Amino acid sequence: MSSSRKRVIPEIRDSALELSLVKSVDISTDESREETVKATAGEPLIAFDGKSNPFIDYHRNDLLLSIQHMRSEGHDEMVFILMTQSKELTFKAIHYEAYNMQQRIRADDVAGALALVPRIKRLFEYLVKTWDVLSTITTSGFNEFRDCLGVSSGQQSYMYRHVEFILGNKSTRLARAHANNPDVYPQLKAALNAPGLYDDVLALLHRRGIAMPARALERDWSQAYACDPDVEKAWLSVYQNPTPDNDLYQLGEGLIEIADLFSQYRWRHFTSVERILGFKPGTGGSAGVGWLKHVVEHRFFPELWAIRTVLGA
């Protein structure tokens, strides 16, 4: 395996806290598994020492399935909690893959970076489908437990914020929602002030000899990325050769597919909230649908969208 393809686990919270939850699981081999099958005559193992089993200890399902604490008598609250937690896990998976894609771009391993795009796309597609379930919650069903949310809001998710940051939509203000949490804020602040995936892609284009403005290569990384006409020209030069052999073109298409799917997720969020709540204020201080409309209009990797107007003209 190429050194650029050794997986890197991004730190999104104090790693010592995460390690404190790990339980040991015995290592198995092809040989030991063959011996086990002989001993069980091919039947699943059912006898284990202690008060747990290896599946629970490996995945920590004892923790995962014990954190759905309903605060109301509303029937729909359970699925609301479960789908929200499912989204948080999916955000973590997306961030993990995008972070490793970024590391491969930095190592000039474009093929390795492109190999991760299909998985990121499938994860976003899965994320979009969570709204298929959440949209089954009716207005009356949501109102049965909405007051119990207090001022909690999805905008306070640090895992969602990590995904936004690595894809380029930085916000110092929204990062401050976690300034009181020493377990996660140092990692989020580091992500805020570091180049995102797209910043490293532009640096890659520069290394490949494609004219790139200096302001795109050295800037305040804590600021949200803004469309640049000279970066648009750089991508136009890449798209003059839209072939399978042009890895930079393939990279551009991979990025816009990811951006498209993220926009679909945001759109489903917008329409689902409008369907359930109308134009009521959000629980976390936002204007609700009005705020989400602003979010929906944002585009990641804006030059890759802008060039569509002139391609083939």
Buried (B, 14 or more C-beta within 10 A) or exposed (E): EEEBBEEEEBBBBBEEEEEEEEEEEEEEEEEEEEEEEEEEEEEEEEEEEEEEBBEBBEEBEEEEEEEBEEEEEBEBBEBBBBBBEBBBEBBBBBBBBBBBBBBBBBBEBBBBBBBBBEBBBEBBEBBBEBBEEBBEBEEEBBBBBBEBBEEEBBBBBBBBBBBBBBBBBBBEEBBEBBEEEEBBBBBBBEBBBBBBBBBBBBBBBBEBEBEBBEEBEEBEBBEEBEEBEEBBBBBBEBBEEEEEEBBBBBBBBBBBBBBBBBBBBBBBBBBBBBBBBEEBEBBBEBEBBEBBBEBBEBBBBBBBBBBEEEEEE
